Amino acid sequence: MTVKHFFPVEVEGEDYNLLYHAPSSKIARVPKHADMEKMSDEVIYQTFEKLKEVSITPKHREYGKGSIGITFMSSRTCNLSCVYCFAGEGEYGDSEVKSKYISSDLYLDSVKAIDEMYPEGIKSISFFGGEPLLYFKEIESFVPGFEQYFISRGREVPYIGISTNGSLLTNKKLEFIKQHNIKIVMSLDGPKEINDIARIVQKEGASIYDTVIKAIEKTKSHGVSFSIQMTINQNHIKQYKPGLAAEWLEIMEKYETENLAIVVVETDHADLQIKDKAHLEVLDQMVREITRYYINKLFEENPVIRAKGMIAALIQLAKGKYVDSCSAGHSVFVDTDGGIYPCHMFCNDDQFLLGNVRDGGMDREKVNVQANIDRMDGDRCKVCIAQSVCSFWCKGIQYLSTGDMYEVLDSRCVFQIANVEECLKALANLKKGTDVYTRFWNNVANANKQAQ
């Protein structure tokens, strides 16, 4: 399929619409009455000044080249029963075959093995699950040796992160986390009445919302940096009305999280999935409200942008650079048996097994194949307005949901397209040479620094 380069964007309440050229990130205003779908190429190119054709080409990656991130399957079990969990409470559909956790020895062996495979270094490690804190003693035993491994070689200690539901955080664990500069990611889907529908504690009558809020307060009291992931599901869709998304965000921002990652659920649970046309239309409206909420902050004096991902497309559109697709394959996932996979989504499927840290490395050819699978190889992405900046294209989720890595998911597409269109409208409205213009871009620059 031929790649589409030009995209119309309807602008409500104005006497113009927009025409966006994806390869150059240029935006032009066109009269409201113009039928952009019928404009000839000659007229379109005349609409833009000094239009430069740029090939939308993803970066080629090779085994052993560049730095790499590692995510560990710290635990294959979980103490919660979240209804929509893609991991099946940590088991990923396979509960009997592999060890329940990674030992401290396997952690360190993995780091040493992968560090040898990638001479440019390890950029980050993350503890994932299941619930990593169930086997925190192994992490406690591993981290000092991990740090010493890099310090003894005169190298900077990589970023360390841990994804947790927060229910098992204690003062002792937080003291260790603070001491070793570990970043925490917790999940909270909004106000209690929404969060506790899908996120369920195994203990009857308990509230995971109350538990997470206590964990957040405890984390803050120890001076530990943390982020929150908010997953939008059908419960949000059913309750939504214009203005309510902003109210939810204001509640979430009171927790003073370093970053608020807002994502859309992917689940087989019929009561939570967002699939039918009516639900997708509401999702579109909600995402536009959320995007405008954060864009409007960029016009304020010294704003704090919690959900940095909601303005990420705006930053990349301004830079005019292609955003790499899903990192699976140029970052790796280590399972509890030492098996190495492109990411956690593939960890029970042997066809995606890249190697084992205890067997001498990874299959170079398989790594290169997985690392270079890109969204622009798929037909729908070639004709999508978000083709250059999409961050929602996920090989693993698409494969688990459809059996095809290139079969995109409607809810994720609706989310990204709505976000991109609102970012384009904001960029088209800016007037150079004004104080507002200067303030806007200074705030964008500050938000970009915070996100790095």
Helices and strands as residue ranges (DSSP letters): E 6-9, E 16-21, E 26-31, G 36-38, H 41-47, E 68-73, H 104-117, E 122-128, G 132-135, H 136-151, E 159-164, H 171-179, E 182-187, H 192-198, H 208-221, E 226-232, H 234-239, H 244-253, E 260-264, H 277-297, G 308-311, H 312-319, E 332-334, E 339-341, G 344-346, G 350-352, E 355-356, E 361-362, H 364-371, G 375-377, H 379-382, H 395-402, H 410-429, H 435-451
